[in-house]
């Protein structure tokens, strides 16, 4: 199972909800995704005219193909109509955003996990990093004590 994760989302945003969406791709794009040649930098999800679009996702051209695709083209996401209308309502009210979290294959179909996020404050990020450092330090101390006893 091919899995490409957008690590930055978990660090910079607080995840509120997640949705699994199908993605409309061309053949060479599928092959590039299977090779893991995807970049999430500056990618986001937009709702236009009742349709969900994945914007700025860079899928590198497939190396063995002569007919390649535009790497940064907008790609349509496949969600249920009820989910789209619900998301459109939520996005219009609050300061929330839709972002792609990961791309994977499920039964040979490319899927995108789209998450509804809220930006973290700087102090939240610092607090999380401090907690991680403390946990790492505690594990290191425990290992040393076990080694010497």
Residue frames as a rotation matrix with the C-alpha (Angstrom) as fourth column:
UNK 1
0.583 0.812 0.000 0.00
0.812 -0.583 0.000 0.00
0.000 0.000 -1.000 0.00
UNK 2
-0.398 -0.712 0.578 1.59
0.714 -0.636 -0.292 3.22
0.576 0.297 0.762 -1.19
UNK 3
0.610 0.584 -0.536 1.34
0.793 -0.449 0.413 5.99
0.000 -0.677 -0.736 1.38
UNK 4
-0.458 -0.682 0.570 2.48
0.616 -0.706 -0.349 9.60
0.640 0.191 0.744 1.09
UNK 5
0.325 0.558 -0.763 1.93
0.945 -0.208 0.251 11.80
-0.018 -0.803 -0.595 4.15
UNK 6
0.180 -0.170 0.969 1.83
0.167 -0.965 -0.200 15.58
0.969 0.198 -0.145 4.53
UNK 7
-0.144 -0.335 -0.931 3.76
0.916 0.311 -0.254 15.83
0.375 -0.889 0.262 7.83
UNK 8
-0.898 -0.295 0.327 3.49
0.205 -0.938 -0.281 19.59
0.390 -0.185 0.902 8.03
UNK 9
-0.083 0.964 0.251 -0.29
-0.179 -0.262 0.948 19.51
0.980 0.034 0.195 8.58
UNK 10
0.504 0.304 -0.809 -0.04
0.634 0.506 0.585 17.77
0.587 -0.807 0.062 11.95
UNK 11
-0.410 -0.748 -0.521 2.60
0.912 -0.320 -0.258 20.25
0.026 -0.581 0.813 13.13
UNK 12
-0.971 -0.092 0.222 1.02
0.128 -0.980 0.153 23.48
0.204 0.177 0.963 11.92
UNK 13
-0.370 0.919 0.134 -2.70
-0.654 -0.360 0.666 22.73
0.660 0.159 0.734 12.34
UNK 14
-0.694 0.336 0.637 -5.19
-0.439 0.504 -0.744 21.18
-0.571 -0.796 -0.202 14.73
UNK 15
-0.875 0.359 -0.326 -7.15
-0.119 0.493 0.862 18.46
0.470 0.793 -0.388 12.92
UNK 16
-0.512 0.781 0.358 -10.91
-0.780 -0.249 -0.574 18.63
-0.359 -0.573 0.737 13.55
UNK 17
0.538 0.698 0.472 -12.39
-0.322 0.688 -0.650 16.15
-0.779 0.197 0.595 11.05
UNK 18
-0.654 -0.730 -0.199 -11.13
-0.475 0.192 0.859 13.91
-0.588 0.656 -0.472 8.27
UNK 19
0.571 0.817 -0.083 -12.73
-0.502 0.268 -0.823 12.63
-0.650 0.511 0.563 5.07
UNK 20
-0.427 -0.626 0.652 -11.69
0.245 0.614 0.750 10.00
-0.870 0.481 -0.109 2.56
UNK 21
0.488 0.561 -0.668 -12.06
-0.476 -0.471 -0.743 11.22
-0.732 0.681 0.037 -1.02
UNK 22
0.395 -0.335 0.855 -11.40
0.775 0.622 -0.115 9.65
-0.493 0.708 0.505 -4.37
UNK 23
0.014 -0.460 -0.888 -9.23
-0.255 -0.860 0.442 11.62
-0.967 0.220 -0.130 -6.77
UNK 24
0.922 0.309 0.235 -9.57
0.168 0.230 -0.959 11.96
-0.350 0.923 0.160 -10.55
UNK 25
0.087 -0.980 -0.180 -6.15
-0.338 -0.199 0.920 11.25
-0.937 -0.019 -0.348 -12.10
UNK 26
0.620 -0.072 -0.781 -4.54
-0.765 0.162 -0.623 10.55
0.172 0.984 0.046 -15.45
UNK 27
0.934 -0.189 -0.303 -2.57
0.174 0.982 -0.075 7.34
0.311 0.017 0.950 -16.01
UNK 28
0.049 -0.995 0.089 0.87
0.351 -0.067 -0.934 8.88
0.935 0.077 0.346 -15.73
UNK 29
-0.045 0.006 0.999 -0.15
-0.759 -0.650 -0.030 10.58
0.649 -0.760 0.034 -12.46
UNK 30
0.890 0.408 0.201 -1.13
-0.445 0.689 0.572 7.24
0.094 -0.599 0.795 -10.93
UNK 31
0.647 -0.712 -0.271 2.26
0.534 0.678 -0.506 5.79
0.544 0.183 0.819 -11.86
UNK 32
-0.208 -0.734 0.646 4.08
-0.068 -0.648 -0.758 8.77
0.976 -0.202 0.085 -10.35
UNK 33
0.326 0.402 0.856 2.08
-0.875 -0.214 0.434 8.46
0.357 -0.890 0.282 -7.11
UNK 34
0.984 0.018 -0.178 2.96
0.029 0.966 0.258 4.76
0.177 -0.259 0.950 -6.91
UNK 35
0.185 -0.983 -0.007 6.63
0.614 0.121 -0.780 5.82
0.767 0.140 0.626 -7.16
UNK 36
0.340 0.026 -0.940 6.03
0.907 -0.272 0.320 8.31
-0.247 -0.962 -0.116 -4.33
UNK 37
-0.691 -0.650 0.316 6.88
0.720 -0.660 0.215 11.38
0.069 0.376 0.924 -6.42
UNK 38
0.342 0.873 0.348 4.40
0.657 -0.487 0.576 13.77
0.672 0.032 -0.740 -4.79
UNK 39
-0.822 -0.552 -0.141 4.96
0.498 -0.577 -0.648 17.08
0.276 -0.602 0.749 -3.00
UNK 40
0.139 0.936 -0.324 2.31
0.980 -0.083 0.181 18.60
0.143 -0.342 -0.929 -0.73
UNK 41
-0.694 -0.509 -0.509 4.02
0.619 -0.783 -0.062 22.01
-0.367 -0.358 0.859 -0.51
UNK 42
-0.836 0.384 -0.393 1.36
-0.386 -0.919 -0.075 24.77
-0.390 0.089 0.916 -0.56
UNK 43
-0.760 0.620 -0.197 -1.41
0.162 0.474 0.866 22.32
0.630 0.625 -0.460 -1.54
UNK 44
-0.793 0.600 0.106 -4.95
-0.341 -0.292 -0.894 22.95
-0.505 -0.745 0.436 -0.36
UNK 45
-0.644 0.681 0.349 -8.55
0.764 0.593 0.253 21.91
-0.035 0.429 -0.902 -1.06
UNK 46
-0.869 0.378 -0.318 -11.13
-0.372 -0.925 -0.083 24.33
-0.325 0.046 0.945 -2.47
UNK 47
-0.294 0.856 0.425 -14.88
0.703 0.495 -0.510 24.03
-0.647 0.149 -0.748 -3.08
UNK 48
-0.800 0.052 -0.598 -15.98
-0.396 -0.794 0.461 25.60
-0.451 0.605 0.656 -6.39
UNK 49
-0.322 0.763 -0.560 -19.49
-0.901 -0.066 0.428 25.32
0.289 0.643 0.709 -7.86
UNK 50
0.609 0.646 0.459 -20.44
-0.774 0.611 0.166 22.40
-0.173 -0.457 0.872 -5.64
UNK 51
0.808 -0.438 -0.395 -17.29
0.189 0.826 -0.531 20.44
0.559 0.354 0.750 -6.54
UNK 52
0.810 -0.587 0.016 -14.19
-0.122 -0.141 0.982 19.80
-0.574 -0.797 -0.186 -4.46
UNK 53
0.821 -0.570 -0.003 -10.80
0.007 0.014 -1.000 20.53
0.570 0.821 0.016 -6.05
UNK 54
0.614 -0.744 -0.262 -7.28
0.577 0.197 0.792 19.70
-0.538 -0.638 0.551 -4.88
UNK 55
0.951 -0.228 0.208 -5.04
-0.027 -0.733 -0.679 22.64
0.307 0.641 -0.704 -5.81
UNK 56
0.459 -0.867 0.194 -1.24
-0.836 -0.495 -0.237 23.03
0.302 -0.054 -0.952 -6.00
UNK 57
0.608 -0.305 0.732 -0.45
-0.211 0.828 0.520 19.36
-0.765 -0.471 0.439 -5.37
UNK 58
0.151 -0.653 -0.743 2.73
-0.984 -0.168 -0.052 18.62
-0.090 0.739 -0.668 -7.31
UNK 59
0.651 -0.015 0.759 2.80
0.022 1.000 0.001 15.17
-0.758 0.016 0.652 -8.90
UNK 60
-0.231 -0.872 -0.432 6.09
-0.533 -0.258 0.806 14.83
-0.814 0.416 -0.405 -10.79
UNK 61
0.415 0.341 -0.843 5.90
-0.908 0.215 -0.360 13.72
0.059 0.915 0.399 -14.45
UNK 62
0.771 -0.087 0.631 6.34
-0.077 0.971 0.228 9.97
-0.632 -0.224 0.742 -14.91
UNK 63
-0.047 -0.954 -0.295 9.83
-0.530 -0.226 0.817 9.24
-0.846 0.194 -0.496 -16.17
UNK 64
-0.732 -0.307 0.609 8.97
0.210 0.748 0.630 6.46
-0.649 0.588 -0.483 -18.68
UNK 65
0.214 0.916 0.340 6.07
0.767 0.059 -0.639 8.25
-0.605 0.398 -0.690 -20.38
UNK 66
-0.739 -0.411 0.534 6.03
0.667 -0.559 0.493 10.48
0.096 0.721 0.687 -23.44
UNK 67
-0.114 0.783 0.612 2.56
0.169 -0.592 0.788 11.94
0.979 0.193 -0.065 -22.75
UNK 68
-0.699 -0.209 -0.684 2.89
0.693 0.040 -0.720 13.59
0.178 -0.977 0.118 -19.36
UNK 69
0.430 0.901 -0.055 0.54
0.831 -0.371 0.413 15.75
0.352 -0.224 -0.909 -17.36
UNK 70
0.098 -0.303 0.948 0.83
-0.215 -0.937 -0.277 19.25
0.972 -0.177 -0.157 -15.92
UNK 71
-0.559 -0.434 -0.706 2.41
0.463 0.544 -0.700 18.63
0.688 -0.719 -0.103 -12.49
UNK 72
-0.962 0.122 -0.243 0.44
0.151 -0.502 -0.851 21.35
-0.226 -0.856 0.465 -10.64
UNK 73
-0.634 0.769 0.080 -2.97
-0.186 -0.252 0.950 21.07
0.750 0.587 0.303 -12.30
UNK 74
-0.413 0.606 0.680 -6.13
-0.891 -0.113 -0.440 21.17
-0.189 -0.788 0.586 -10.18
UNK 75
-0.857 0.116 -0.503 -7.54
-0.057 0.947 0.315 17.70
0.513 0.299 -0.805 -9.58
UNK 76
-0.002 0.961 0.276 -11.15
-0.728 -0.190 0.659 16.92
0.686 -0.199 0.700 -8.81
UNK 77
-0.949 -0.210 0.236 -11.93
-0.316 0.618 -0.720 15.09
0.005 -0.758 -0.652 -5.57
UNK 78
-0.334 0.842 -0.424 -14.86
-0.146 0.399 0.905 12.74
0.931 0.364 -0.011 -5.25
UNK 79
-0.988 0.145 0.051 -17.03
-0.041 0.068 -0.997 13.20
-0.148 -0.987 -0.062 -2.15
UNK 80
-0.346 0.936 0.057 -20.73
0.938 0.344 0.054 12.67
0.031 0.073 -0.997 -1.45
UNK 81
-0.189 0.361 0.913 -22.97
0.377 -0.832 0.408 15.66
0.906 0.422 0.021 -2.15
UNK 82
0.828 0.537 -0.158 -24.06
0.316 -0.216 0.924 15.85
0.462 -0.815 -0.349 1.51
UNK 83
0.308 -0.806 -0.505 -20.43
0.878 0.035 0.478 16.01
-0.368 -0.590 0.718 2.64
UNK 84
-0.526 -0.521 0.672 -19.65
0.779 -0.612 0.134 18.77
0.342 0.594 0.728 0.14
UNK 85
0.182 0.670 0.720 -22.61
0.201 -0.742 0.640 20.94
0.963 0.028 -0.269 1.19
UNK 86
0.871 0.087 -0.484 -21.79
0.482 0.039 0.875 20.41
0.095 -0.995 -0.008 4.87
UNK 87
-0.040 -0.981 -0.188 -18.14
0.948 -0.097 0.304 21.36
-0.317 -0.166 0.934 4.32
UNK 88
-0.398 -0.051 0.916 -19.08
0.598 -0.772 0.217 24.40
0.696 0.634 0.338 2.26
UNK 89
0.640 0.715 0.282 -21.30
0.187 -0.501 0.845 25.61
0.746 -0.488 -0.454 5.12
UNK 90
0.718 -0.439 -0.540 -18.59
0.642 0.118 0.758 25.05
-0.269 -0.891 0.366 7.74
UNK 91
-0.275 -0.926 0.260 -15.90
0.956 -0.234 0.178 26.76
-0.104 0.298 0.949 5.65
UNK 92
-0.107 0.288 0.952 -18.04
0.476 -0.826 0.303 29.83
0.873 0.485 -0.049 4.97
UNK 93
0.834 0.551 0.026 -18.68
0.214 -0.366 0.905 30.44
0.508 -0.750 -0.424 8.69
UNK 94
0.871 -0.482 -0.096 -15.41
0.058 -0.093 0.994 29.94
-0.488 -0.871 -0.053 10.53
UNK 95
0.431 -0.815 -0.387 -11.67
-0.900 -0.421 -0.116 30.37
-0.069 0.398 -0.915 9.94
UNK 96
0.292 -0.272 0.917 -11.14
-0.152 0.933 0.325 26.75
-0.944 -0.235 0.231 8.99
UNK 97
-0.049 -0.420 -0.906 -9.33
-0.984 -0.138 0.117 25.20
-0.174 0.897 -0.406 6.03
UNK 98
0.907 0.234 0.349 -9.37
-0.154 0.958 -0.244 21.94
-0.391 0.168 0.905 4.09
UNK 99
0.071 -0.944 -0.322 -5.97
-0.984 -0.119 0.133 20.35
-0.164 0.308 -0.937 3.47
UNK 100
0.660 0.057 -0.749 -4.78
-0.327 0.919 -0.219 17.03
0.676 0.390 0.625 2.05
UNK 101
0.562 -0.443 0.698 -3.17
-0.740 0.107 0.664 14.88
-0.368 -0.890 -0.268 4.76
UNK 102
-0.435 -0.736 0.519 -2.16
-0.354 0.670 0.653 11.77
-0.828 0.100 -0.552 2.86
UNK 103
0.248 0.414 -0.876 -2.49
-0.965 0.182 -0.187 9.94
0.082 0.892 0.445 -0.43
UNK 104
-0.570 -0.381 0.728 -2.81
-0.482 0.873 0.080 6.18
-0.666 -0.305 -0.681 -0.51
UNK 105
-0.550 0.384 -0.741 -4.20
-0.637 0.381 0.670 3.32
0.539 0.841 0.035 -2.57
UNK 106
-0.471 0.524 0.709 -7.24
-0.502 0.502 -0.704 1.36
-0.725 -0.688 0.027 -1.46
UNK 107
0.243 0.491 0.837 -8.29
0.373 0.749 -0.548 -1.56
-0.896 0.445 -0.001 -3.69
UNK 108
-0.410 -0.600 0.687 -6.10
0.863 -0.013 0.505 -0.09
-0.294 0.800 0.523 -6.47
UNK 109
0.483 0.546 0.684 -7.87
0.668 -0.735 0.115 3.26
0.566 0.401 -0.720 -6.33
UNK 110
-0.662 -0.731 0.166 -6.05
0.489 -0.589 -0.643 6.43
0.568 -0.344 0.748 -5.33
UNK 111
0.536 0.796 -0.282 -7.56
0.728 -0.266 0.631 8.05
0.427 -0.544 -0.722 -2.26
UNK 112
-0.491 -0.597 0.635 -6.84
0.107 -0.764 -0.636 11.33
0.865 -0.244 0.439 -0.50
UNK 113
0.021 0.464 -0.885 -7.47
0.995 0.074 0.062 11.89
0.095 -0.883 -0.460 3.17
UNK 114
-0.270 0.022 0.963 -8.77
0.206 -0.975 0.080 15.45
0.941 0.220 0.259 3.39
UNK 115
-0.294 0.108 -0.950 -8.81
0.952 0.127 -0.280 17.07
0.090 -0.986 -0.140 6.82
UNK 116
0.572 0.498 0.652 -10.67
0.297 -0.867 0.401 20.06
0.765 -0.036 -0.643 8.20
UNK 117
-0.134 -0.782 -0.609 -8.11
0.946 0.082 -0.314 22.04
0.295 -0.618 0.729 10.18
UNK 118
0.955 0.260 0.144 -7.72
0.186 -0.901 0.393 25.08
0.232 -0.348 -0.908 12.37
UNK 119
0.238 -0.940 0.245 -4.36
-0.006 -0.253 -0.967 26.86
0.971 0.229 -0.066 12.61
UNK 120
0.451 -0.196 -0.871 -2.32
0.873 0.302 0.384 26.32
0.188 -0.933 0.308 15.77
UNK 121
0.960 -0.207 0.188 -0.93
-0.249 -0.939 0.236 29.23
0.128 -0.273 -0.953 17.73
UNK 122
0.191 -0.975 -0.114 2.84
-0.444 0.018 -0.896 29.58
0.875 0.222 -0.430 18.09
UNK 123
-0.301 -0.328 0.896 2.75
-0.952 0.049 -0.302 28.77
0.055 -0.944 -0.327 21.78
UNK 124
0.716 0.577 0.393 0.81
-0.571 0.808 -0.145 25.55
-0.401 -0.120 0.908 21.07
UNK 125
0.782 -0.488 -0.387 3.58
-0.108 0.505 -0.856 24.42
0.614 0.711 0.343 18.71
UNK 126
-0.176 -0.900 0.399 6.29
-0.639 -0.204 -0.742 25.30
0.749 -0.385 -0.539 21.24
UNK 127
0.081 0.307 0.948 4.42
-0.956 0.292 -0.013 23.46
-0.281 -0.906 0.317 23.98
UNK 128
0.954 0.301 -0.010 4.19
-0.285 0.893 -0.350 20.33
-0.096 0.336 0.937 21.84
UNK 129
0.431 -0.874 -0.225 7.92
-0.148 0.178 -0.973 20.46
0.890 0.453 -0.053 21.03
UNK 130
-0.262 -0.498 0.826 8.79
-0.893 -0.200 -0.404 20.88
0.367 -0.844 -0.392 24.73
UNK 131
0.490 0.551 0.676 6.62
-0.761 0.649 0.023 17.88
-0.426 -0.525 0.737 25.61
UNK 132
0.935 -0.171 -0.311 8.31
-0.093 0.729 -0.679 15.78
0.342 0.663 0.665 22.90
UNK 133
0.041 -0.988 0.147 11.78
-0.419 -0.151 -0.895 16.76
0.907 -0.025 -0.420 24.15
UNK 134
-0.135 -0.036 0.990 10.86
-0.990 0.033 -0.134 15.91
-0.028 -0.999 -0.040 27.73
UNK 135
0.818 0.488 0.306 9.50
-0.472 0.872 -0.128 12.49
-0.329 -0.040 0.943 26.71
UNK 136
0.707 -0.631 -0.320 12.63
-0.056 0.401 -0.914 11.78
0.705 0.664 0.248 24.67
UNK 137
-0.207 -0.800 0.563 14.84
-0.687 -0.292 -0.666 12.79
0.697 -0.525 -0.489 27.62
UNK 138
0.211 0.372 0.904 12.85
-0.923 0.380 0.059 10.57
-0.322 -0.847 0.424 30.01
UNK 139
0.984 0.151 -0.091 13.20
-0.175 0.897 -0.406 7.57
0.020 0.415 0.910 27.70
UNK 140
0.325 -0.942 -0.086 16.93
-0.209 0.017 -0.978 8.20
0.922 0.336 -0.192 27.41
UNK 141
-0.228 -0.371 0.900 17.27
-0.933 -0.182 -0.312 8.33
0.279 -0.911 -0.304 31.23
UNK 142
0.599 0.541 0.591 15.31
-0.685 0.728 0.026 5.11
-0.416 -0.420 0.807 31.66
UNK 143
0.885 -0.319 -0.338 17.47
-0.047 0.662 -0.748 3.35
0.463 0.678 0.571 29.08
UNK 144
-0.036 -0.966 0.255 20.66
-0.473 -0.208 -0.856 4.47
0.880 -0.151 -0.450 30.84
UNK 145
-0.070 0.068 0.995 19.41
-0.993 0.094 -0.077 3.31
-0.099 -0.993 0.061 34.22
UNK 146
0.882 0.424 0.206 18.45
-0.391 0.902 -0.182 -0.09
-0.263 0.080 0.962 32.81
UNK 147
0.647 -0.696 -0.311 21.86
-0.123 0.308 -0.944 -0.41
0.752 0.649 0.113 31.19
UNK 148
-0.306 -0.850 0.429 23.76
-0.562 -0.202 -0.802 0.22
0.768 -0.487 -0.416 34.41
UNK 149
0.023 0.358 0.933 21.58
-0.981 0.186 -0.047 -1.88
-0.190 -0.915 0.356 36.73
